[in-house]
Amino acid sequence: MSTGQLLSIEPQELQFPFELRKQISCSLNLSNKTDNYVAFKVKTTNPKKYCVRPNTGVVLPRSTCNVVVTMQAQKEAPTDMQCKDKFLLQSVVASPGATPKDIMAEMFNKESGHNVEECKLRVVYVAPPRPPSPVREGSEEGSSPRASVSDNGSFNAAELTSARTLISKLTEEKNSAIQQNSKLQQELELLRREAKRNQSGIPFIYVFLVGLIGIILGYLLKRTWPPPCYTFFVFFDATSMAGKRKEIWKIGKVTGILFCRNVVHCLLICMED
C-alpha cells in the first residue's frame, strides 16, 4: 500500500495474469484519508494498450474509489514475461462539493503552484490461475488409499473398474455383431441356393414322364392299327398293309416324338410365365 498525504493506493503493482488473445483487468483501490475532496488522474506510458475507468474522478472525504485497468488482448507474449509499462496516479485537493465534471487538466500542473501528489505504479505479468482440480471420491481423510490417484499419475481403483466394465460391454457387443453377421450370411446362402434351384429349368422327373408318355403312345399306335388318322394314309394299298407295319411303327414313333416335343415346349412356356 502506498500511503500519501491525500490518498492510499492499493496495490502498488498492477498484476495481470497474462493470457494470449484475452482481455485482462486489474483493480486499484483509492482511499481518501482526509476531510477534503480529492481529485485524481491516472496516466500510462502506453495508452493504446490499456483502458482505465475512470481515468479521472473525485474521492469524497473518508471514502474510497475503485479504478479498473483493463489490458487489451495481446497477440504475442512478451520476452521473458517482462513488461516495461508504467502508470502514474496524480492526486490533488479539490474544492468542496467538486464532481468529475469540475476536474480540469490545470489542476494537476505543478508549475501552476498546485500541490500535486504522484504515485508511480509498475505493471507485472503473472501466471494465470490454475483451475481447481476436481475432488475425487475417497480423497477425504480416512478413505481408502486405493481410491486416490497415485503420485505417478496412475488411475485409481474406481476408474479401473469403470474401464474394465466398458471393455467387457464393448466385447459383448462385438461378439453379438459377429453372430448376427454369420446368421445373415447363412440366410443369404440359402436364398442363393433357392434362386439357383428355381432357375435350373424343368426338373428331370418332368422330362422322364413326358418321354414315358411318348413311348406308350407309340406302342399303342403300333398295336391298334389302323389309327384314327387312317384317312391321312389312304395312299397305302389295303392288300399290302400287313407288310408295311414297320413303316407304320416308324410313323407312330415320329408322332410320339413330335407330341413329346410339343408337350415340352408348352411346359417351357409355362415355366417362363
C-alpha positions as CSV (number, residue, x, y, z in Angstrom):
1,M,0.0,0.0,0.0
2,S,1.3,3.4,-0.9
3,T,0.4,6.0,1.7
4,G,0.5,9.6,0.8
5,Q,-0.9,12.7,2.5
6,L,-4.1,12.5,0.3
7,L,-4.7,9.0,-1.0
8,S,-3.8,5.5,0.0
9,I,-3.3,3.3,-3.1
10,E,-3.6,-0.5,-3.1
11,P,-1.9,-2.4,-4.7
12,Q,1.4,-0.9,-5.6
13,E,1.8,-3.1,-8.6
14,L,-0.7,-3.8,-11.4
15,Q,-0.6,-7.6,-11.7
16,F,-2.1,-9.0,-14.8
17,P,-2.5,-12.8,-15.2
18,F,-1.2,-12.8,-18.8
19,E,-3.1,-14.9,-21.4
20,L,-2.9,-14.5,-25.2
21,R,-5.9,-13.1,-27.0
22,K,-7.8,-12.3,-23.9
23,Q,-8.6,-9.0,-22.1
24,I,-7.4,-8.9,-18.5
25,S,-8.4,-6.5,-15.8
26,C,-6.8,-5.3,-12.6
27,S,-8.3,-3.1,-9.9
28,L,-6.9,-0.1,-7.9
29,N,-8.4,0.8,-4.6
30,L,-8.1,4.6,-3.7
31,S,-8.8,5.6,-0.1
32,N,-9.2,9.2,0.9
33,K,-8.0,9.6,4.5
34,T,-8.6,13.3,4.7
35,D,-11.6,15.6,5.2
36,N,-11.2,17.2,1.8
37,Y,-12.4,16.3,-1.6
38,V,-9.5,14.8,-3.6
39,A,-9.3,14.8,-7.4
40,F,-7.2,12.1,-9.1
41,K,-6.0,11.4,-12.6
42,V,-4.4,8.2,-14.0
43,K,-1.8,8.3,-16.8
44,T,0.1,5.5,-18.5
45,T,3.1,5.2,-20.8
46,N,1.1,3.0,-23.2
47,P,-2.4,4.4,-23.6
48,K,-3.3,2.3,-26.6
49,K,-2.7,-0.9,-24.7
50,Y,-4.7,-0.1,-21.5
51,C,-8.2,1.2,-20.8
52,V,-8.7,3.0,-17.4
53,R,-12.2,3.5,-16.0
54,P,-12.5,6.1,-14.6
55,N,-9.2,7.8,-15.5
56,T,-10.3,10.9,-13.6
57,G,-12.5,11.3,-10.6
58,V,-13.2,12.7,-7.2
59,V,-12.8,10.8,-4.0
60,L,-15.1,12.0,-1.2
61,P,-13.7,12.7,2.3
62,R,-13.1,9.5,4.3
63,S,-14.3,7.3,1.4
64,T,-12.8,5.0,-1.2
65,C,-12.9,4.7,-5.0
66,N,-12.3,1.8,-7.3
67,V,-10.4,2.1,-10.6
68,V,-10.4,-0.7,-13.1
69,V,-7.4,-1.0,-15.5
70,T,-8.0,-3.3,-18.5
71,M,-5.3,-4.6,-20.7
72,Q,-6.3,-5.2,-24.3
73,A,-6.0,-8.7,-25.8
74,Q,-2.4,-9.4,-26.8
75,K,-1.4,-11.4,-29.9
76,E,2.2,-12.1,-28.8
77,A,3.7,-12.9,-25.4
78,P,6.5,-10.5,-24.2
79,T,10.0,-11.7,-23.9
80,D,10.7,-13.3,-20.5
81,M,7.2,-12.2,-19.5
82,Q,8.6,-8.8,-18.6
83,C,6.7,-5.5,-19.0
84,K,8.1,-2.0,-19.1
85,D,4.7,-0.2,-19.0
86,K,4.1,2.1,-16.0
87,F,1.2,4.1,-14.6
88,L,1.2,7.5,-12.8
89,L,-1.6,8.4,-10.4
90,Q,-1.8,12.1,-9.6
91,S,-4.0,13.5,-6.8
92,V,-4.8,17.0,-5.7
93,V,-7.1,18.7,-3.2
94,A,-10.3,19.8,-4.9
95,S,-12.9,22.4,-3.9
96,P,-15.7,21.2,-1.6
97,G,-18.5,19.6,-3.4
98,A,-16.5,19.0,-6.6
99,T,-17.6,16.5,-9.2
100,P,-15.7,14.7,-12.0
101,K,-17.1,17.4,-14.4
102,D,-15.2,20.1,-12.4
103,I,-11.8,18.4,-13.0
104,M,-9.5,20.3,-15.3
105,A,-6.0,19.5,-16.6
106,E,-4.6,22.6,-15.0
107,M,-5.4,21.2,-11.5
108,F,-2.5,18.6,-12.0
109,N,0.0,21.2,-13.2
110,K,2.8,21.6,-10.6
111,E,4.0,24.8,-12.4
112,S,0.7,26.5,-11.6
113,G,1.5,26.1,-7.9
114,H,-0.8,23.2,-7.1
115,N,0.3,20.7,-4.5
116,V,0.1,17.5,-6.6
117,E,0.9,14.1,-5.2
118,E,2.2,11.4,-7.6
119,C,2.5,7.7,-7.2
120,K,4.2,5.5,-9.8
121,L,2.8,2.0,-10.4
122,R,4.6,-0.6,-12.5
123,V,3.0,-3.5,-14.5
124,V,3.8,-7.1,-13.6
125,Y,2.7,-10.2,-15.6
126,V,1.9,-13.2,-13.5
127,A,0.9,-16.7,-14.4
128,P,-2.8,-17.3,-14.9
129,P,-4.6,-19.1,-12.0
130,R,-4.9,-22.8,-12.4
131,P,-8.4,-24.2,-12.5
132,P,-9.2,-26.1,-9.3
133,S,-8.7,-29.8,-9.6
134,P,-11.9,-31.9,-9.1
135,V,-12.3,-33.5,-5.8
136,R,-12.2,-37.3,-6.2
137,E,-14.2,-39.7,-4.1
138,G,-12.3,-41.1,-1.3
139,S,-9.9,-38.2,-1.0
140,E,-11.2,-37.2,2.4
141,E,-9.4,-38.2,5.5
142,G,-9.9,-41.8,6.5
143,S,-10.7,-43.0,3.0
144,S,-9.1,-46.0,1.4
145,P,-5.8,-45.2,-0.3
146,R,-6.7,-47.4,-3.2
147,A,-9.4,-44.9,-4.2
148,S,-7.0,-42.0,-4.7
149,V,-4.6,-41.1,-7.6
150,S,-1.0,-42.2,-7.0
151,D,1.9,-39.7,-7.4
152,N,3.0,-41.2,-10.7
153,G,-0.4,-40.3,-12.3
154,S,-1.9,-43.9,-12.4
155,F,-5.6,-44.4,-12.4
156,N,-7.5,-45.1,-9.2
157,A,-9.5,-48.2,-8.4
158,A,-12.8,-46.7,-9.4
159,E,-11.5,-45.6,-12.8
160,L,-10.0,-49.1,-13.4
161,T,-13.3,-50.8,-12.6
162,S,-15.2,-48.4,-14.9
163,A,-12.7,-49.1,-17.7
164,R,-13.0,-52.9,-17.3
165,T,-16.8,-52.7,-17.3
166,L,-16.7,-50.6,-20.5
167,I,-14.3,-53.1,-22.2
168,S,-16.5,-56.0,-21.2
169,K,-19.5,-54.3,-22.7
170,L,-17.8,-53.5,-25.9
171,T,-16.6,-57.1,-26.2
172,E,-20.1,-58.4,-25.8
173,E,-21.4,-56.0,-28.5
174,K,-18.6,-57.1,-30.8
175,N,-19.5,-60.8,-30.3
176,S,-23.2,-60.1,-30.9
177,A,-22.4,-58.3,-34.1
178,I,-20.2,-61.2,-35.3
179,Q,-23.1,-63.7,-34.6
180,Q,-25.6,-61.5,-36.5
181,N,-23.2,-61.2,-39.4
182,S,-22.8,-65.0,-39.6
183,K,-26.6,-65.5,-39.4
184,L,-27.1,-63.1,-42.2
185,Q,-24.5,-64.8,-44.4
186,Q,-26.3,-68.2,-43.8
187,E,-29.6,-66.7,-44.9
188,L,-28.0,-65.1,-47.9
189,E,-26.5,-68.5,-48.9
190,L,-29.9,-70.2,-48.6
191,L,-31.5,-67.6,-50.8
192,R,-28.8,-68.0,-53.4
193,R,-29.4,-71.8,-53.5
194,E,-33.1,-71.4,-53.8
195,A,-32.7,-68.9,-56.6
196,K,-30.4,-71.4,-58.5
197,R,-32.9,-74.2,-57.9
198,N,-35.7,-72.1,-59.4
199,Q,-33.5,-71.2,-62.4
200,S,-32.4,-74.7,-63.1
201,G,-35.2,-75.3,-65.7
202,I,-37.6,-78.3,-66.0
203,P,-36.9,-81.0,-63.4
204,F,-35.7,-84.4,-64.6
205,I,-38.9,-86.1,-63.4
206,Y,-41.0,-84.0,-65.9
207,V,-38.7,-85.0,-68.8
208,F,-38.9,-88.6,-67.8
209,L,-42.7,-88.6,-67.6
210,V,-43.1,-86.9,-71.0
211,G,-40.7,-89.4,-72.6
212,L,-42.6,-92.3,-71.0
213,I,-45.9,-90.9,-72.3
214,G,-44.4,-90.7,-75.8
215,I,-43.2,-94.3,-75.7
216,I,-46.6,-95.5,-74.5
217,L,-48.4,-93.6,-77.3
218,G,-46.1,-95.1,-79.9
219,Y,-46.7,-98.6,-78.6
220,L,-50.5,-98.0,-78.7
221,L,-50.3,-96.8,-82.2
222,K,-48.5,-99.9,-83.3
223,R,-51.0,-102.3,-81.6
224,T,-54.2,-100.6,-82.6
225,W,-53.6,-100.0,-86.3
226,P,-55.4,-98.6,-88.3
227,P,-55.2,-95.5,-86.2
228,P,-57.9,-92.7,-86.2
229,C,-55.7,-90.9,-88.8
230,Y,-56.2,-93.7,-91.3
231,T,-57.6,-91.2,-93.9
232,F,-54.2,-89.5,-94.0
233,F,-52.6,-92.7,-95.2
234,V,-55.0,-93.8,-97.9
235,F,-52.1,-94.0,-100.4
236,F,-51.2,-97.3,-98.8
237,D,-52.6,-100.4,-100.6
238,A,-55.0,-102.3,-98.4
239,T,-53.7,-105.7,-99.6
240,S,-50.2,-104.8,-98.7
241,M,-51.0,-103.2,-95.3
242,A,-49.6,-106.1,-93.3
243,G,-46.2,-105.7,-95.0
244,K,-45.9,-102.1,-94.0
245,R,-46.2,-102.5,-90.2
246,K,-42.6,-101.5,-89.8
247,E,-43.2,-98.2,-91.6
248,I,-46.3,-97.7,-89.6
249,W,-44.3,-98.2,-86.4
250,K,-41.8,-95.6,-87.5
251,I,-44.7,-93.2,-88.2
252,G,-46.1,-93.8,-84.8
253,K,-42.7,-93.3,-83.2
254,V,-42.2,-90.0,-85.0
255,T,-45.7,-88.9,-84.0
256,G,-44.9,-89.7,-80.3
257,I,-41.7,-87.7,-80.5
258,L,-43.5,-84.7,-82.0
259,F,-46.1,-85.0,-79.3
260,C,-43.4,-85.1,-76.6
261,R,-41.7,-82.0,-78.2
262,N,-44.9,-80.1,-78.2
263,V,-45.6,-81.0,-74.5
264,V,-42.0,-80.0,-73.5
265,H,-42.5,-76.7,-75.4
266,C,-45.7,-76.0,-73.6
267,L,-44.0,-76.7,-70.3
268,L,-41.2,-74.3,-71.0
269,I,-43.6,-71.6,-71.9
270,C,-45.5,-72.2,-68.6
271,M,-42.2,-72.1,-66.7
272,E,-41.2,-68.8,-68.3
273,D,-44.6,-67.2,-67.4
